[in-house]
Amino acid sequence: MTKQEFILFTENLRTDFIENKERWENKTIEDYLEAMSSYVEDIDGYYKNTNQNINLEMVNWKVFSDILKGSSIYE
């Protein structure tokens, strides 16, 4: 994912939050950031379960976008 693709992703994520807030588990910044922290701790399991070979020591725009999206629903 390029930087420009990531920017578009974040714009779409914002729109999704505005239009589909009821589908988001974490609606406040506090809840979202708490979920983000937990999601980052567990993201290697997500990549293993989806058969993605991602090096989490070299995070890129794709990983960061996965973290932002996953944090919207992670409990």
Secondary structure, 3 states (H helix, E strand, C coil): CCHHHHHHHHHHHHHHHHHCHHHCCCCCHHHHHHHHHHHHHHHHHHHHHCCCCCCCCCCCHHHHHHHHHHHCCCC
